[in-house]
Amino acid sequence: DGGITQSPKYLFRKEGQNVTLSCEQNLNHDAMYWYRQDPGQGLRLIYYSQIVNDFQKGDIAEGYSVSREKKESFPLTVTSAQKNPTAFYLCATQNGLLSGELFFGEGSRLTVL
Amino acid sequence: QKEVEQNSGPLSVPEGAIASLNCTYSDRGSQSFFWYRQYSGKSPELIMSIYSNGDKEDGRFTAQLNKASQYVSLLIRDSQPSDSATYLCAPKIYNFNKFYFGSGTKLNVKP
């Protein structure tokens, strides 16, 4: 099946721990994005990558890190420096660098205990 | 800071009525506009995209764009209970290839 796979769907973390959220796509899309959504709020951009081995900070990059070693993969690490990490994390890809739409994975829900 | 404003709702309409969802944006560099539907606890799914001033129709959905007024809307005709969801407006700035999302309007369609 073609699509965007995020894992895990649910994750619980203790304070002070780093966690990595996986995002894999087989759509052959060049651009990939990470967004964060808090209850009742819109999506806020964390990081995005338009090509392999290159990525840019979004509006709320502090406390997060990413890598883009392969076109298919764009993992997000939530570090202990992120003060309020409990949220719904969404990975998206774009079908065409300049004019294409965003398509989302199913999301990962992170809860810090 | 790029701003995208949507009425949070909830907007309640009876089944079969027309639902009208509105969105204003602050950045005149926005060139493409997208509407996403998000069911509770799920990820957003693309409903409509619009790039030029005017109307664009797709089935029961019509997107309307007025760049001079920095306004984009989504009309849903013959609303169904299955349309009950939060609708997110997302302008995109062409040169920066970044999408900005409004906080969404929650729509309730009552049987």
Interface residues (C-beta under 8 A of the other chain):
Chain A: A31 Y33 Y35 G40 Q41 G42 L43 R44 L45 Y48 Q50 G58 L90 Q94 L97 L98 S99 E101 L102 F103 F104 G105 E106 G107
Chain B: V4 S8 S32 F34 K42 S43 P44 E45 L46 S49 Y51 L88 A90 Y94 N97 K98 F99 Y100 F101 G102 S103 G104
